[in-house]
Amino acid sequence: MDMVANLSGRQKAITGLVVATALIHIVLGFMSEGSFMIIFILNGLGYLALVAALYFLPQMAGQRSMVRWALLAFTAVTFVLYFVFNWPDIWSPMGIVDKLIELVLIVLLLQE
């Protein structure tokens, strides 16, 4: 828990938002079939790996800036692909909540 205590408020918010969107993608993966199942689960695991590298792996301390940009790009690609794959039916409640989470995450990562 000492690692979490050392995080700033913004870093805790980023971590919480990443965990939330990762869980949404993993749950959607288990609700999906075929290749979308794999894509959703890998997306959720990718989010968790990136936030772990960003704040919780001391070996990555020298690469934090690059990891932050990777997380930002990963989030932006996920955000855009939602609209690409779901157009014109983009109004699913879980999808919109997740896109709002990702949008706030992008803003916080840019501020970091």
C-alpha positions as CSV (number, residue, x, y, z in Angstrom):
1,M,0.0,0.0,0.0
2,D,3.0,2.3,0.4
3,M,3.1,2.7,-3.4
4,V,-0.5,3.9,-3.5
5,A,0.1,6.4,-0.7
6,N,2.9,8.0,-2.7
7,L,0.7,8.7,-5.7
8,S,-0.7,12.2,-6.2
9,G,-4.4,12.8,-6.4
10,R,-4.3,13.0,-10.2
11,Q,-2.3,9.8,-10.3
12,K,-4.8,8.0,-8.1
13,A,-7.6,9.3,-10.4
14,I,-5.7,8.0,-13.5
15,T,-5.2,4.6,-11.8
16,G,-8.9,4.4,-10.9
17,L,-10.1,5.4,-14.3
18,V,-7.7,2.9,-15.9
19,V,-8.9,0.1,-13.7
20,A,-12.6,1.0,-14.4
21,T,-12.2,1.0,-18.2
22,A,-10.1,-2.2,-18.0
23,L,-12.8,-3.9,-16.0
24,I,-15.5,-2.8,-18.5
25,H,-13.5,-4.2,-21.4
26,I,-12.8,-7.5,-19.6
27,V,-16.5,-7.9,-18.7
28,L,-17.5,-7.0,-22.3
29,G,-14.9,-9.6,-23.5
30,F,-16.6,-12.4,-21.5
31,M,-20.0,-11.2,-22.8
32,S,-18.7,-11.4,-26.4
33,E,-18.0,-14.1,-28.8
34,G,-15.2,-14.8,-31.3
35,S,-12.5,-12.4,-32.0
36,F,-14.2,-9.5,-30.1
37,M,-13.9,-11.6,-27.0
38,I,-10.1,-11.8,-27.4
39,I,-9.9,-8.1,-28.4
40,F,-11.8,-6.8,-25.4
41,I,-9.9,-9.0,-22.9
42,L,-6.5,-8.0,-24.4
43,N,-7.6,-4.4,-24.3
44,G,-8.4,-4.6,-20.6
45,L,-5.2,-6.4,-19.8
46,G,-3.3,-3.8,-21.9
47,Y,-4.7,-1.0,-19.7
48,L,-3.7,-2.8,-16.5
49,A,-0.2,-3.5,-17.8
50,L,0.3,0.1,-18.8
51,V,-0.9,1.6,-15.5
52,A,1.3,-1.0,-13.6
53,A,4.3,0.1,-15.7
54,L,3.4,3.8,-15.2
55,Y,3.1,3.8,-11.4
56,F,3.8,0.5,-9.8
57,L,6.9,-1.1,-11.4
58,P,10.1,0.6,-10.1
59,Q,12.0,-0.9,-13.1
60,M,10.0,1.4,-15.4
61,A,10.8,4.6,-13.4
62,G,13.2,5.9,-16.1
63,Q,10.6,5.3,-18.8
64,R,7.5,6.9,-17.1
65,S,7.1,9.6,-19.7
66,M,7.2,7.1,-22.6
67,V,4.8,4.8,-20.8
68,R,2.4,7.7,-20.1
69,W,2.4,8.6,-23.8
70,A,1.8,4.9,-24.6
71,L,-1.2,4.8,-22.3
72,L,-2.5,8.0,-23.7
73,A,-2.2,6.7,-27.3
74,F,-3.7,3.3,-26.3
75,T,-6.6,5.2,-24.7
76,A,-7.1,7.4,-27.8
77,V,-7.0,4.5,-30.2
78,T,-9.6,2.6,-28.0
79,F,-11.8,5.7,-27.9
80,V,-11.8,6.2,-31.7
81,L,-12.2,2.5,-32.5
82,Y,-15.4,2.4,-30.4
83,F,-17.0,4.8,-32.9
84,V,-15.5,3.0,-35.9
85,F,-16.8,-0.4,-34.9
86,N,-20.2,0.7,-33.6
87,W,-21.2,3.4,-36.0
88,P,-24.1,4.4,-36.2
89,D,-25.3,2.5,-33.0
90,I,-22.9,4.3,-30.6
91,W,-25.4,5.0,-27.8
92,S,-25.1,1.9,-25.7
93,P,-25.0,3.0,-22.0
94,M,-21.9,1.0,-21.1
95,G,-20.2,2.3,-24.2
96,I,-20.9,5.9,-23.5
97,V,-19.9,5.6,-19.8
98,D,-16.6,4.0,-20.9
99,K,-16.0,6.7,-23.5
100,L,-16.5,9.3,-20.8
101,I,-14.1,7.5,-18.6
102,E,-11.5,7.4,-21.4
103,L,-12.1,11.0,-22.3
104,V,-11.4,12.1,-18.7
105,L,-8.4,9.8,-18.7
106,I,-7.0,11.4,-21.8
107,V,-7.3,14.9,-20.3
108,L,-5.7,13.8,-17.0
109,L,-2.8,12.1,-18.8
110,L,-2.2,15.2,-20.9
111,Q,-2.1,17.3,-17.6
112,E,0.3,14.8,-15.9
